[in-house]
Amino acid sequence: MILRGRVVVVTGAARGIGLGLATRFIAEGATVIASDLPGGDAAATAIGARFVSADIGREADIAALVADVLAQEGRIDLFCSNAGIAGITDPMTDEAEWQRTIAINQMSHVWAARHVLPHMLARGEGYLLNTASAAGLLVEHFGAAYTMTKHAAVGFAEWLAVAYRDRGIRVSVLCPEGVLTRMTEQADYLRRTAIPVETLVDRTIEAIRDERFMITTHPRTLPIAQARVADFDHYLGRMADQRAIVMAARSGGPPP
């Protein structure tokens, strides 16, 4: 896809990856609608985007966002379902936190597709960029809910790419490892190899131009994912060892 002249929606656009993508889309000549929680309008205004507030953990807000853009701009060429949350979770984590993570990291992609696809299918073209994570291909050491929902996000993007390929719909899934954003501030093990947002944006723009499905940020991601599928037991042992090392570093003691 050539971005010049396109109408692009970006969720989670007030900071981090979303803001970086929105900024670059404008530089590429697109009309950008930046969406985030109330209060994110200053960042959108600063880069020349139109701001629409939305809580993407609520289907009604996503429906309203899509309707607003179609009413104001007349079409949506590229919908970037980018917003997400992370946190330390396990099976004992409060149910409300599990449901919130599922809504934002997983169902928001479903709701976006539900409300934007009818318009795109009627036009016979459209592009969906869904931000997942390398955790959607591998595992995140401390986030059970994050890992589960990001795996689901990758799976849903794959399904969309297969189901609508012959109807003019293109799909990409963004699976970054560590990126220098607020989300990785408390994750030293990710920040050691984290890349600037601008580097991620460059790779994403290249992938959109080529209409490639899988977008990664670190050269090791896909080889590890391939090794995972080739030998799950070895992979799980390796991940368990790495988790023990990270946990020991956090506590200041030896690995358990």
Protein Blocks (a to p, Z undefined) as FASTA:
>chain_A
ZZehpacddehklgcjllmmmmmmmmnopacdddddehilmmmmmnopacddddfkbfkl
mmmmmmmmmmmnopafbdcdfbccdddddfklcfklmmmmmmmmmmmmmmmmmmmmmmmm
mnopacddddfbfklmmccfklmklmmmmmmmmmmmmmmmmmmmmnopacdddddddddd
fklmmmmklmmmcccfklmmmmmmmmmmnopabdcfbfklmmmmmmmmmommlmmmmmmm
mmmmmmmmmnopacZZ
